[in-house]
Amino acid sequence: MVIHATPRRRRGGCPADHGGRAPLRLAAVQPSIRAYDPTDLDAVYDICVRTAAAGGDARGQYSSDRLMGDIFAAPYVTLEPQHAHVLDDGSGNAVGYVLGTADTATFARRYLDEWLPATADRYPVPPAQPVTPEENMLWLHFHPERMIVPELAAYPAHLHIDLLPEWQGKGWGRGLMDAFLAGLRAAGVPRVHLGMAVANVSARAFYDRIGFTEIPVPGATTVTYLGRGTAA
């Protein structure tokens, strides 16, 4: 869409001729998918918490609104920024993202060796048997080995994708996924998986449309695992 500036009118209703020049035209600002930049970090935290309650807003549910991002977003853009892409609203603001890892086993080791020390002063170690929702999230944070699931071994990469509600349902999710899969193909990764809350019905419909299928994992009751090849 091109936005036209309204030309000045002379008395009598005739527009000014600007000395024979064409009327001023302002280029429209267009959303686009681009590589993650470190300046996007705060926006990534914000998108993560605003979509973390089975697709809904989780702000205020934990002691820190950055907890969800510290588990499901920031470690990926920190440790593997080459696989992170954002949806830019056209003004430089990230309003969605896809991020992940090309190798889950390697990522879990780096999370333990690098990310946990980097965030050591942010959260207490949870009890061995977590009870509260926050303790459950902290347990996930302090146990990155949970990412290693034998049934997912044939799907070495994994991802997280989130968009703010007003940007959903417009084709941007598919565009983000295409960018992420292209990066995996370039890295020689054949397949990818993701885990999603069973309650997130709308997300499941999206994943079904873009070729993900369920991977049976015994004992997984609150999370559904899905996978697909990286081929276009």
Buried (B, 14 or more C-beta within 10 A) or exposed (E): EEEEEEEEEEEEEEEEEEEEEEEEEEEEEEBEBBEBBEEBBEBBBBBBBBBBBBBEEBEEBBEEBBBBBBBBBBBBBBBBBEBBBBBBBEEEBBBBBBBBBBBBEEBBBBBBEEBBEBBEEEBEEBEEEBEEEBEEBBBBBBBBEEBEBEBBEEBBBBBBBBBBEEBBEEEBBEBBBBBBBEBBBEEEBEBBBBBBBEEBEEBBEBBEEEEBEEBEBEEBEEEBBBBBBBEE
